[in-house]
Amino acid sequence: MGREYCRTCEALKEFYWLKLNRFLLAARSSSGWGQRRYRVGDDELQAIKDESLVALRELMRHAKACYGLARDEAA
């Protein structure tokens, strides 16, 4: 593939991985696996999960446009 480097793609990928890792750590701490003093509540865990999903949606939206996969809905 002859696609050029896209800084926005790379930044969105990095942002998504940060949000995903935060969610995974929060899920692990809330599951009771390991004895940690701080546990994430269900509401906070859901908010962190939603943040990671928003980051993924933004990455996918940009990637579709960047790779030319997005269709013109006005046509």
Secondary structure, DSSP 8 states (H G I E B T S, - for coil): ------HHHHHHHHHHHHHHHHHHHHHHHHTT-S--S----HHHHHHHHHHHHHHHHHHHHHHHHHTT----TT-
